[in-house]
């Protein structure tokens, strides 16, 4: 089979490799579509040495067609499926508490194990979800990012009438915005430093877009809420670039949220940034984290299948072949502002 194989930092080649054999309780999936994620770029640049053993086939956002499945698995050859790449240990305290998203030993297909940038991939059958009739591969491939967004919105506990702020208009921030539109918020503001991403946020229905290089986001949110502050703030930046006279994302979140409000941290940046905790204590804030997803795949798939509910096509930059994956990752490193979401077309139905 052909696969995009990461051989070393910034060295990926599309090679002929041996077809993998399924293990116990695994189905063989032929990927149809995959999506290139920011995590793929970080792995490509060598930031995951502690987890990723090379050579590695990346691609943790993918869907495909069942080629073979174990008897009584509920899946049959020809079935269209979405792959949940999360492989929890099921034995740690978090897993035992039903919080597999916080698994201490959580592994991902395409990160810790080979993934979807390939023509054949064994996948545990309990990581598969049927794709309903009418949901195209080009939309089904977004189930992973939207499952994460649904989880983040659930962690935010948005209530009718809330003023919600999303910090970061990257792939995650935009999917959060798209999901939040149906969560009952009165208004949604989104903050970024890249004008092209803020333009996409407008298309997705943001009520307020703020360029943090031009305005003080904290002062602007406080002004727009007449001094009250935002009800919910979701930080979805991860790696951030310092901006003169602007607080780092988490510090900004705690400053602009109202007393007794809620802040959700979702970014996975490497920086350690200061937060004025005295103010957070005086406000008695709820500060929670949201990691990956926890049972939201069916909800994400159903929403993607419902006409007009979600709009993933708004942040697709381009569609490429499997052979083009190395070029796209190189371009993402050199031109990060120019690419939002790239879909990899691996096979037809």
C-alpha positions as CSV (number, residue, x, y, z in Angstrom):
1,X,0.0,0.0,0.0
2,X,1.0,3.7,-0.3
3,X,1.4,5.7,2.8
4,X,2.8,9.1,3.9
5,X,5.6,8.1,6.3
6,X,7.4,10.5,8.6
7,X,11.0,9.3,8.6
8,X,12.6,12.1,10.6
9,X,11.9,15.6,11.7
10,X,10.6,17.5,8.6
11,X,11.3,14.4,6.4
12,X,8.2,12.7,5.1
13,X,7.9,10.5,2.0
14,X,5.1,8.7,0.3
15,X,6.2,5.1,0.1
16,X,5.1,1.6,-0.8
17,X,4.9,-0.2,2.5
18,X,3.6,-3.6,3.6
19,X,-0.2,-4.0,4.0
20,X,-0.9,-4.2,7.8
21,X,-2.7,-7.1,9.3
22,X,-5.7,-6.6,11.6
23,X,-5.3,-7.6,15.2
24,X,-7.9,-9.0,17.5
25,X,-11.1,-7.0,17.5
26,X,-9.8,-4.8,14.6
27,X,-11.4,-4.1,11.2
28,X,-9.5,-3.2,8.1
29,X,-10.5,0.2,6.8
30,X,-9.7,1.8,3.5
31,X,-9.4,5.5,4.2
32,X,-11.3,7.7,1.8
33,X,-10.6,11.1,3.3
34,X,-8.2,12.4,5.9
35,X,-7.7,15.9,7.3
36,X,-4.3,17.5,8.1
37,X,-4.4,18.9,11.6
38,X,-2.1,21.3,13.5
39,X,-1.0,18.3,15.6
40,X,0.3,16.7,12.4
41,X,2.4,19.8,11.8
42,X,3.8,19.8,15.4
43,X,4.8,16.1,15.0
44,X,6.3,16.8,11.6
45,X,8.5,19.6,13.2
46,X,9.7,17.2,15.9
47,X,7.7,18.5,18.9
48,X,6.4,15.0,19.9
49,X,9.6,13.0,20.4
50,X,8.4,11.7,23.7
51,X,5.4,10.1,22.1
52,X,6.0,9.4,18.4
53,X,8.4,6.6,17.4
54,X,9.7,6.9,13.8
55,X,8.9,5.9,11.2
56,X,5.3,6.8,11.7
57,X,2.2,7.1,9.4
58,X,0.4,10.3,10.6
59,X,-3.2,11.2,10.2
60,X,-5.6,11.0,13.2
61,X,-8.6,12.6,11.4
62,X,-9.9,10.2,8.9
63,X,-12.9,8.2,7.6
64,X,-13.2,5.4,5.2
65,X,-14.8,2.2,3.9
66,X,-14.8,-1.1,5.7
67,X,-12.8,-3.8,3.8
68,X,-13.1,-6.5,6.4
69,X,-14.6,-6.7,9.9
70,X,-14.8,-9.5,12.6
71,X,-18.0,-11.5,12.7
72,X,-20.7,-10.0,15.0
73,X,-18.9,-6.6,15.1
74,X,-21.8,-4.8,13.5
75,X,-19.7,-3.7,10.6
76,X,-19.6,-5.2,7.1
77,X,-17.5,-4.7,4.0
78,X,-18.6,-1.6,2.1
79,X,-19.8,0.2,5.2
80,X,-18.9,3.9,5.4
81,X,-17.3,4.7,8.8
82,X,-15.7,7.5,10.8
83,X,-12.7,6.6,12.9
84,X,-12.4,7.8,16.5
85,X,-8.6,7.8,16.9
86,X,-8.6,7.7,20.7
87,X,-7.4,4.5,22.3
88,X,-7.7,4.7,26.1
89,X,-6.1,2.2,28.5
90,X,-9.5,1.6,30.2
91,X,-7.7,0.7,33.5
92,X,-6.4,4.0,34.9
93,X,-8.4,6.0,37.5
94,X,-9.8,8.4,34.9
95,X,-11.0,5.5,32.6
96,X,-12.5,3.8,35.6
97,X,-14.4,7.0,36.4
98,X,-15.8,7.1,32.9
99,X,-13.5,10.0,31.9
100,X,-11.5,8.4,29.2
101,X,-10.7,11.8,27.6
102,X,-8.4,12.2,30.7
103,X,-6.8,8.8,30.4
104,X,-3.2,8.9,31.7
105,X,-2.0,6.5,29.0
106,X,-4.3,7.8,26.1
107,X,-2.9,6.9,22.7
108,X,-4.1,8.1,19.3
109,X,-4.0,6.5,15.9
110,X,-1.9,8.7,13.8
111,X,0.2,9.9,16.8
112,X,1.2,7.0,19.0
113,X,0.2,4.4,16.5
114,X,0.0,4.5,12.7
115,X,-2.9,6.5,11.2
116,X,-4.9,7.4,8.2
117,X,-2.4,8.8,5.7
118,X,-2.4,5.4,4.2
119,X,-4.4,3.2,1.8
120,X,-5.3,0.5,4.4
121,X,-5.5,0.8,8.2
122,X,-6.5,-1.6,11.0
123,X,-8.8,0.1,13.5
124,X,-10.3,-1.3,16.7
125,X,-14.0,-1.9,16.0
126,X,-15.1,0.0,19.1
127,X,-13.5,3.1,17.5
128,X,-15.7,3.0,14.5
129,X,-19.0,4.9,13.9
130,X,-21.3,4.3,11.0
131,X,-21.8,7.2,8.5
132,X,-25.4,7.7,7.7
133,X,-26.7,7.8,4.1
134,X,-26.4,11.2,2.5
135,X,-23.3,12.3,4.6
136,X,-20.5,12.7,2.1
137,X,-16.9,11.7,2.8
138,X,-15.9,15.4,2.5
139,X,-18.1,16.3,5.4
140,X,-17.8,13.1,7.4
141,X,-14.0,13.6,7.8
142,X,-14.8,16.5,10.1
143,X,-16.4,14.4,12.7
144,X,-13.2,14.4,14.9
145,X,-12.7,18.2,15.1
146,X,-16.4,18.7,15.7
147,X,-16.6,16.0,18.4
148,X,-13.8,17.9,20.2
149,X,-15.8,21.1,19.7
150,X,-19.0,19.5,21.0
151,X,-17.1,18.4,24.1
152,X,-15.6,21.8,24.7
153,X,-19.1,23.4,24.4
154,X,-20.5,20.9,26.9
155,X,-17.6,21.7,29.3
156,X,-18.5,25.4,28.9
157,X,-22.1,24.8,30.0
158,X,-23.5,27.5,27.8
159,X,-27.0,28.7,28.8
160,X,-29.6,30.6,26.8
161,X,-28.7,34.3,26.8
162,X,-25.0,33.9,27.5
163,X,-22.3,36.2,26.0
164,X,-19.6,33.7,24.8
165,X,-16.0,34.6,23.8
166,X,-13.8,32.2,21.8
167,X,-10.1,33.2,21.9
168,X,-8.5,31.8,18.7
169,X,-10.0,31.5,15.2
170,X,-8.0,28.5,14.0
171,X,-9.5,25.2,13.1
172,X,-10.6,24.5,16.7
173,X,-11.9,28.0,17.4
174,X,-13.9,28.1,14.2
175,X,-15.5,24.6,14.9
176,X,-16.3,25.8,18.4
177,X,-18.0,28.9,16.9
178,X,-20.0,26.7,14.5
179,X,-21.2,24.4,17.3
180,X,-21.9,27.3,19.7
181,X,-24.3,28.8,17.2
182,X,-26.7,26.1,18.1
183,X,-26.1,26.1,21.9
184,X,-28.4,29.0,22.8
185,X,-25.8,31.8,23.2
186,X,-27.2,35.3,22.9
187,X,-23.9,36.5,21.3
188,X,-20.6,35.0,20.3
189,X,-17.4,37.0,20.0
190,X,-14.1,35.6,18.6
191,X,-10.6,36.9,18.9
192,X,-7.6,36.4,16.7
193,X,-4.6,38.2,15.1
194,X,-5.1,37.0,11.5
195,X,-7.6,38.9,9.4
196,X,-8.3,36.0,7.0
197,X,-9.4,33.8,9.9
198,X,-11.6,36.5,11.3
199,X,-13.2,36.8,7.9
200,X,-14.1,33.1,8.1
201,X,-15.5,33.7,11.6
202,X,-17.8,36.3,10.1
203,X,-19.0,33.8,7.5
204,X,-19.8,31.4,10.3
205,X,-21.9,33.9,12.1
206,X,-19.8,35.5,14.8
207,X,-21.5,38.5,16.3
208,X,-18.3,40.2,17.0
209,X,-14.8,39.7,15.7
210,X,-11.8,41.3,17.3
211,X,-8.3,41.7,16.0
212,X,-6.0,41.6,19.1
213,X,-3.4,43.6,17.3
214,X,-5.8,46.5,16.9
215,X,-7.9,46.6,20.0
216,X,-7.6,45.6,23.6
217,X,-9.9,42.5,23.7
218,X,-10.5,42.7,27.4
219,X,-11.6,46.4,27.3
220,X,-13.7,45.7,24.3
221,X,-15.5,42.7,25.8
222,X,-16.1,44.6,29.0
223,X,-17.4,47.6,27.0
224,X,-19.7,45.4,24.8
225,X,-21.2,43.7,27.9
226,X,-21.7,47.1,29.7
227,X,-19.2,46.3,32.3
228,X,-20.5,42.9,33.2
229,X,-18.0,40.7,31.4
230,X,-18.5,37.5,29.3
231,X,-20.5,34.7,30.7
232,X,-18.2,32.0,29.1
233,X,-14.7,32.3,27.6
234,X,-13.1,29.4,25.7
235,X,-9.4,29.6,25.1
236,X,-8.5,27.7,21.9
237,X,-5.2,29.2,21.0
238,X,-2.5,26.8,22.1
239,X,0.8,28.2,20.9
240,X,0.6,32.0,21.1
241,X,2.7,34.8,19.8
242,X,3.2,37.7,22.4
243,X,1.3,40.8,21.4
244,X,2.4,44.2,22.7
245,X,0.0,45.5,25.4
246,X,-2.1,42.3,25.2
247,X,-2.4,39.6,27.9
248,X,-1.6,36.0,27.1
249,X,-4.8,33.9,26.3
250,X,-5.5,32.4,29.7
251,X,-4.8,35.6,31.5
252,X,-7.0,37.4,29.0
253,X,-9.8,34.9,29.6
254,X,-9.8,35.4,33.4
255,X,-9.8,39.2,33.0
256,X,-12.7,39.4,30.5
257,X,-15.0,36.8,32.1
258,X,-17.7,38.0,34.6
259,X,-17.6,37.2,38.3
260,X,-18.8,33.6,38.8
261,X,-18.3,33.0,35.1
262,X,-16.6,30.0,33.4
263,X,-13.3,29.7,31.5
264,X,-12.6,26.6,29.4
265,X,-8.9,25.9,28.5
266,X,-8.5,23.9,25.3
267,X,-5.2,25.1,23.8
268,X,-2.2,22.8,24.0
269,X,0.6,25.4,23.7
270,X,4.0,24.7,25.2
271,X,4.3,28.1,27.0
272,X,3.8,28.7,30.7
273,X,2.0,32.0,31.1
274,X,1.1,34.0,34.1
275,X,-2.4,34.4,35.4
276,X,-3.4,36.9,38.0
277,X,-5.0,34.4,40.3
278,X,-6.1,36.9,42.9
279,X,-8.6,38.3,40.5
280,X,-9.7,34.8,39.6
281,X,-10.3,34.0,43.3
282,X,-12.1,37.2,43.9
283,X,-14.4,36.4,41.0
284,X,-14.8,32.8,42.2
285,X,-14.3,31.6,38.6
286,X,-15.0,28.1,37.3
287,X,-11.8,27.2,35.3
288,X,-12.0,23.9,33.6
289,X,-10.0,22.1,30.9
290,X,-11.4,20.2,27.9
291,X,-9.3,17.5,26.2
292,X,-10.3,15.7,23.0
293,X,-13.8,14.2,23.1
294,X,-15.9,11.9,25.3
295,X,-18.7,10.2,23.5
296,X,-19.6,13.2,21.2
297,X,-18.9,11.4,17.9
298,X,-22.6,10.4,17.3
299,X,-23.7,14.0,18.0
300,X,-21.1,15.4,15.7
301,X,-21.9,12.9,12.9
302,X,-25.7,13.7,13.3
303,X,-25.1,17.4,13.1
304,X,-22.8,17.1,10.1
305,X,-25.6,15.1,8.4
306,X,-28.3,17.7,9.1
307,X,-28.4,20.2,6.3
308,X,-27.5,23.7,7.4
309,X,-26.4,22.8,10.9
310,X,-22.7,22.9,10.6
311,X,-20.4,24.5,8.0
312,X,-17.0,22.8,7.7
313,X,-16.6,23.8,4.1
314,X,-16.1,27.4,5.3
315,X,-12.6,26.7,6.6
316,X,-11.4,24.2,4.0
317,X,-8.3,25.8,2.3
318,X,-7.7,23.1,-0.2
319,X,-8.1,19.4,-1.2
320,X,-5.0,17.3,-2.1
321,X,-4.0,13.8,-2.8
322,X,-2.0,11.4,-0.5
323,X,1.1,12.1,-2.6
324,X,0.8,15.8,-1.7
325,X,0.8,15.5,2.1
326,X,4.6,16.1,2.6
327,X,4.3,19.3,0.5
328,X,1.3,20.6,2.5
329,X,3.1,20.1,5.9
330,X,6.1,21.9,4.6
331,X,3.9,24.7,3.4
332,X,2.0,24.8,6.7
333,X,5.3,25.4,8.5
334,X,6.5,28.1,6.2
335,X,3.1,29.8,5.6
336,X,1.0,29.1,8.7
337,X,-1.4,31.9,8.1
338,X,-2.3,30.7,4.7
339,X,-3.8,27.3,5.5
340,X,-6.7,26.5,7.7
341,X,-7.9,23.0,6.8
342,X,-6.6,20.7,4.1
343,X,-8.5,17.6,3.1
344,X,-6.6,14.6,1.8
345,X,-8.5,12.7,-0.9
346,X,-7.1,9.1,-0.6
347,X,-9.7,7.1,-2.5
348,X,-13.1,7.3,-4.0
349,X,-16.0,5.4,-2.4
